[in-house]
């Protein structure tokens, strides 16, 4: 089995990390305390193809 990462996998991981740092991380504690996760985040991820 080959477990090395190709360029496409690296780009997807980078895009996911950037998205999380910009859109999820700043609000994470607030969402955790209120026990909710806004639907618009899923919609934005969908626009990115994730």
Secondary structure, DSSP 8 states (H G I E B T S, - for coil): ------HHHHHHHHHHHHHIIIIIGGGHHHHHHHT---HHHHHHHHHTT-
